[in-house]
Amino acid sequence: MIWYPYEQMKTMKAPYKIVDAQGVYLYTEDQKLIDSVSSWWSVIHGYKHPEMNRAIQEQLEKFAHIMLGGLTHEPVQRLSEKLQNWLPGDLDYCFFSDSGSVAVEVALKIALQYYVNQNQTQRTMVLALEHAYHGDTFKTMEVGDDEDYHFVLKAYGKSRHVVHIPTDIDALEQAFAQYHSQLNCFIVEPLLQGAGGMRMYDVSFLRRARELCDAYGVLLIFDEVATGFGRTGNRFVADLVLPDILVLGKALTGGYIGHAVTVATRRVFEGFYDNAPSQDLMHGPTFMGNALACSAALASIELFESQDYMSKIHRIEQITRREMLGFSDPRIREVRIMGGCVCIEVYDAADIRGYQQYAYRKGVFSRPFLNYMYAMVPYVIQENELVKVLTTMKEWFLETDKLAIRE
């Protein structure tokens, strides 16, 4: 029996069974659906893309996986070189893992050990944001701030190693003034907080964070697992403000295979570069640098560059703003748009209950959560397809018979 994510297995509705997928469409036995959430924001090129398929098939003819413990291979070497040249600043040192959550764990472990290696063992605290989500493994839950996902941590009580603040510069400055000598890092989802409610904030907050981290010797971590590869309308938010550690996942492989990378600057890497074994980073996921995943990532980046995906993303944002202009409803708290993301937040979660089934009947796959109805579409979506997604969202509020639709 499959144990499904984020579900009460006793009461859950049967999931939609997908029998095929092509482009932006998912196919069940009786319906054709636009995937408006890109399989948790990762399938940026759509499904069954010929160049992505070809890259994996060609690598599969050689080998699928080789461990990086004492071995290496061409795809991981090429991907590391590509990221070194492609990412901003001196984000040059790539540590691969098999999921975004593990990659964040690696980043937090690096930040802590970076100071342990310098005998600054008092730096055990992490500064993070309110409403943060960084994954479901234990340390990522601790730095997260969403009881809807992480209520199990109540069994341990409030952590004395993490401080959460709002995206407010005064609060940021106060936190550094109070805790700076104990902090090893400040971790953020830059500009767009995803699972915490598609919350959006200004880059000025990140610029001030960079200044304070520099002033007090604290590492700045950007969790761009969700925001990277254009989702905010920037290639990476790291292009605007340079972090010390950058975490990428989801769209890294175009959503084809689970893989992630934690990328460090030279200063951070040199904090481990030593003759003493005690300075080593003692971490090693079995599937880090998986050859199929690296081949997919290389093909994905090539598509992103050669087909000018940033223009596609800007076009998605323009169409979304045009279609949502002036749209309102008394039940809606706010409509938020940034790059390839649109979110409708309602006051009462009951007002979007049943929307998934409604959207299914309209030919759209959606997965609203809590008070949030949102779309993060594949970047290859056509204008008429995007308009259909947005129209379906609006029609849910406009149709007078919605109460009869809810299940």
Secondary structure as GFF3:
##gff-version 3
##sequence-region A 1 407
A	DSSP	beta_strand	20	22	.	.	.	ID=ss1
A	DSSP	beta_strand	25	27	.	.	.	ID=ss2
A	DSSP	beta_strand	32	35	.	.	.	ID=ss3
A	DSSP	alpha_helix	38	41	.	.	.	ID=ss4
A	DSSP	alpha_helix	50	60	.	.	.	ID=ss5
A	DSSP	alpha_helix	74	86	.	.	.	ID=ss6
A	DSSP	beta_strand	91	97	.	.	.	ID=ss7
A	DSSP	alpha_helix	100	116	.	.	.	ID=ss8
A	DSSP	beta_strand	125	129	.	.	.	ID=ss9
A	DSSP	alpha_helix	138	143	.	.	.	ID=ss10
A	DSSP	alpha_helix	147	150	.	.	.	ID=ss11
A	DSSP	three_ten_helix	151	155	.	.	.	ID=ss12
A	DSSP	beta_strand	162	165	.	.	.	ID=ss13
A	DSSP	alpha_helix	169	179	.	.	.	ID=ss14
A	DSSP	three_ten_helix	180	182	.	.	.	ID=ss15
A	DSSP	beta_strand	183	188	.	.	.	ID=ss16
A	DSSP	beta_strand	192	193	.	.	.	ID=ss17
A	DSSP	beta_strand	199	200	.	.	.	ID=ss18
A	DSSP	alpha_helix	203	216	.	.	.	ID=ss19
A	DSSP	beta_strand	219	223	.	.	.	ID=ss20
A	DSSP	three_ten_helix	237	239	.	.	.	ID=ss21
A	DSSP	beta_strand	245	248	.	.	.	ID=ss22
A	DSSP	three_ten_helix	250	253	.	.	.	ID=ss23
A	DSSP	beta_strand	260	265	.	.	.	ID=ss24
A	DSSP	alpha_helix	266	270	.	.	.	ID=ss25
A	DSSP	three_ten_helix	277	279	.	.	.	ID=ss26
A	DSSP	alpha_helix	291	306	.	.	.	ID=ss27
A	DSSP	alpha_helix	309	324	.	.	.	ID=ss28
A	DSSP	beta_strand	332	338	.	.	.	ID=ss29
A	DSSP	beta_strand	341	346	.	.	.	ID=ss30
A	DSSP	three_ten_helix	349	352	.	.	.	ID=ss31
A	DSSP	alpha_helix	355	362	.	.	.	ID=ss32
A	DSSP	beta_strand	364	365	.	.	.	ID=ss33
A	DSSP	beta_strand	372	375	.	.	.	ID=ss34
A	DSSP	alpha_helix	383	398	.	.	.	ID=ss35
A	DSSP	alpha_helix	402	405	.	.	.	ID=ss36
###
